[in-house]
Amino acid sequence: IFFTGSQSVGREVLRRAAEHLTPTVLELGGKSPCIVDCTANLRLAAKRIVFGKYLKCGQTCVAPDYILCEASIKDALVAELQTQIRLQYGDPPLSNPDYGHIVNEKHFDRLCGLLDQSKIVHGGEICRETLQIAPTVMDAVTWEDPVMQEEIFGPILPLLPFDTLEEAVSFVQDRPRPLALYLFTKSREVERAILDRIPFGGGCVN
């Protein structure tokens, strides 16, 4: 058995496999971050983050799970994300016939439980009949919020600010290793620091 996914499902796969002594390989990567610093081209970063995050409504294993954003450019990045969501998915996106659906009702209900209306700065609309959730951005998120306790696998994008690069590195190092990492910066020093100090499965810069 080869399984890629969440730790909770991985435990169930391993438990069932043990009953039959079936060889099993689990890839249970942690939440995949986008790190955006103050030197980044914010329009380009937002365009690429929105594409990668909301492709198949976020239901891909390498989808960006959250943004770590330098505090000084947070508001500007949120504005660019809002613009790109409108450009790529329409306004409102749930009226777009090409916008996708959540795979099943169980997954839909789990994702709805991660939405905090007080922290949504874009999107948040849902349609139970079609199992759709609009591309959503959440601000003022903390590590204690439910949306930060598990891999999302849906169109919800939390944003957490940082003040120093050391703070951002510690955020990621202190948690399970991510499957993917995305860095947006023009600084070679920042690029080297992130790639040298943070372990991840695969990643790219800009």
C-alpha positions in Angstrom: 0.0 0.0 0.0 1.3 3.5 -0.9 -0.7 6.3 0.7 -0.2 10.0 0.6 -2.5 12.1 2.9 -3.3 13.1 6.4 -1.9 11.6 9.6 -5.4 10.6 10.8 -6.2 8.6 7.7 -2.6 7.3 7.6 -3.2 5.7 11.1 -6.3 4.0 9.8 -4.5 2.7 6.7 -1.7 1.4 8.8 -4.1 -0.3 11.3 -6.0 -2.1 8.5 -2.8 -3.0 6.7 -1.4 -4.6 9.9 -4.3 -7.0 10.1 -3.0 -8.6 6.8 0.7 -7.9 7.3 0.6 -5.8 4.1 3.8 -3.8 3.4 2.9 -0.1 3.6 4.6 3.2 2.7 3.0 6.4 4.1 3.8 9.9 3.0 2.3 12.1 5.7 3.9 15.5 5.0 3.0 18.4 7.2 1.3 21.6 6.2 3.0 23.1 3.1 3.9 26.8 3.6 4.2 29.7 1.2 6.8 32.2 2.6 6.6 35.7 1.3 9.1 38.4 2.3 9.1 42.1 1.8 11.3 42.0 -1.3 8.9 39.7 -3.2 7.0 40.7 -6.4 3.6 40.6 -4.7 1.5 40.6 -7.8 3.4 37.7 -9.3 3.4 35.9 -5.9 -0.3 36.3 -5.5 -1.0 35.1 -9.1 1.0 32.0 -8.6 -0.2 31.3 -5.0 -3.9 31.6 -6.1 -3.3 29.3 -9.0 -1.5 26.6 -6.9 -3.8 26.8 -3.9 -7.2 26.8 -5.5 -6.4 24.3 -8.4 -9.0 21.5 -8.0 -10.3 23.6 -5.0 -7.2 22.9 -3.0 -7.6 19.1 -3.2 -4.0 18.3 -4.2 -1.2 17.1 -2.0 1.2 19.9 -3.0 -1.3 22.8 -2.6 0.0 25.6 -0.5 -1.5 25.1 2.9 -0.9 28.5 4.5 1.1 31.7 3.9 3.8 33.0 6.2 4.0 36.7 5.2 6.3 39.4 6.4 4.1 41.7 8.5 5.0 44.9 6.6 3.5 43.7 3.3 0.6 41.7 4.7 -2.2 44.1 3.7 -0.7 44.6 0.2 -0.5 40.9 -0.3 -4.1 40.3 0.8 -5.2 42.9 -1.7 -3.3 41.2 -4.5 -4.8 37.8 -3.5 -8.3 39.3 -3.6 -7.6 40.7 -7.1 -6.2 37.4 -8.4 -9.1 35.4 -7.1 -11.5 37.6 -8.9 -9.4 37.5 -12.1 -8.9 33.7 -12.1 -12.3 32.5 -10.8 -14.8 35.3 -11.4 -17.0 37.2 -9.1 -18.8 35.4 -7.6 -16.8 32.2 -8.2 -19.7 29.9 -7.2 -21.5 31.1 -10.4 -18.5 30.1 -12.5 -19.5 26.8 -14.3 -15.8 25.9 -14.4 -15.2 26.2 -10.7 -14.9 22.8 -9.0 -16.5 20.9 -6.2 -15.4 19.3 -3.0 -15.0 15.5 -3.4 -17.7 14.4 -1.0 -20.1 15.6 1.8 -17.8 14.4 4.6 -14.9 16.4 3.3 -17.2 19.4 2.7 -18.5 19.3 6.3 -14.9 19.0 7.6 -13.8 22.1 5.6 -16.8 24.1 6.7 -15.8 23.4 10.3 -12.4 25.1 9.6 -14.0 28.4 8.4 -14.0 31.2 11.0 -16.3 33.9 9.7 -14.6 36.5 12.0 -11.3 35.9 10.2 -12.4 35.7 6.6 -11.1 38.6 4.5 -12.2 37.1 1.1 -14.7 34.4 0.1 -16.2 32.1 2.6 -19.4 31.5 0.6 -20.6 27.9 0.5 -23.2 25.9 -1.4 -24.2 22.5 0.2 -26.3 21.5 -2.8 -23.2 21.5 -5.1 -20.6 20.9 -2.4 -18.8 24.1 -3.3 -16.7 26.5 -1.1 -15.6 29.7 -2.7 -11.8 30.5 -2.7 -11.3 31.8 0.8 -8.5 33.8 2.5 -8.4 34.0 6.3 -6.3 36.7 8.2 -5.4 37.1 11.8 -5.0 33.3 12.1 -3.0 31.8 14.9 -1.4 28.3 15.3 -4.2 27.5 17.7 -7.0 27.9 15.2 -8.6 24.6 13.9 -7.5 25.5 10.3 -3.9 25.2 11.5 -4.3 21.8 13.2 -4.4 19.7 10.1 -3.7 19.7 6.4 -6.6 21.6 4.7 -7.1 19.9 1.3 -9.6 22.6 0.4 -9.9 26.2 -0.9 -9.1 27.8 2.4 -5.9 29.9 2.7 -4.8 31.1 6.2 -2.3 33.9 6.4 0.1 34.4 9.4 2.4 37.3 9.6 6.0 37.2 10.8 8.4 40.0 11.8 11.8 38.4 11.2 13.1 35.6 9.0 14.2 33.7 12.1 10.7 33.7 13.3 9.4 32.3 10.0 12.1 29.6 10.0 11.2 28.6 13.5 7.5 28.4 12.7 8.2 25.8 10.0 11.0 23.9 11.8 8.8 23.4 14.9 6.1 21.5 13.0 6.0 18.3 10.9 8.0 18.5 7.8 6.1 19.8 4.8 5.7 17.9 1.6 6.1 21.2 -0.4 7.5 24.6 0.3 7.1 27.8 -1.8 9.3 30.9 -1.3 8.7 34.3 -2.8 11.7 36.6 -2.4 14.3 38.6 -4.4 16.9 38.1 -1.8 19.6 35.5 -2.4 20.4 35.5 1.4 16.8 34.7 2.3 16.7 32.0 -0.4 19.8 30.3 1.0 18.6 30.6 4.6 15.3 29.0 3.8 16.6 26.2 1.6 19.5 25.4 3.9 17.6 25.3 7.2 14.1 24.0 6.4 13.5 20.4 5.4 10.8 19.7 2.9 9.9 17.2 0.2 10.0 19.5 -2.8 10.0 23.2 -3.3 10.5 26.2 -5.5 11.5 29.8 -5.4 9.2 32.4 -7.0 
